[in-house]
């Protein structure tokens, strides 16, 4: 009798990254059936209840419920503790001892094929052993405690920019991309009713990058930083380059060879 295929849930609030992980899993673990794709923690819990997958890949930072909070809900009933958890994070500092103990696993964005292969091998071994991770509550408590500690200065929330004769307060969440422009930095954002806008600020791009949330903004060229949420799709180019097409803007942004690793799994 053929053994049933293992089943998985993937939860990430970034569609591009969610689909990318699914594609990588198809290559690394062809037998795995992804039965649920969740956009946030609440959806992850609801879809787990409906599908009862064997493995849950949970982004640490999601709206509504975080990945850790969703994991608590998923493992709250001991009858459901067969589910194996894999946390996905853009912050390498969150890959702490609780993960390395072996009961919980993690992947760091951008997901590297070699790391994913190691994770898949561990999951396959646990499934063959037909036992869930041990002492999940204690491990989740340890992880939640670490995540609650401040890791440094808070991410930049607003940028002050001169637009004509006015001083504009631009919300960082509204920014599509930033581009170095000689002594200035061009800030491209969507203003009222989603209308594209541009402004120049005197702060160098290098200084702004250090203040932005790395889970949301990535550098794709020495002179360009893009908001992952603004990306529509990425097209591979020649000589290990690529071009980013945005959701609500006509500009096409370059991806240089040095930063192509952000999109290698695509």
Secondary structure, DSSP 4 states (H G I P E B T S, - for coil): -PPPPPEEEEE-S-HHHHHHHHHHHHHH-TT-EEEEEESSHHHHHHHHHHH--SEEEEESS-SSS-HHHHHHHHTSSGGGTT-EEEEEES-GGG--HHHHTSSSEEEESSPPHHHHHHHHHHHHHHHHHT-PPSSHHHHHHHHHHHHHS--SSPPP-EEEEEETTEEEEEEGGGEEEEEEETTEEEEEEE-GGG-EEEEEESS-HHHHHHHS-TTTEEEEETTEEEEGGGEEEEEE-SSS-EEEEESS---EEEE-GGGGGGGTT-
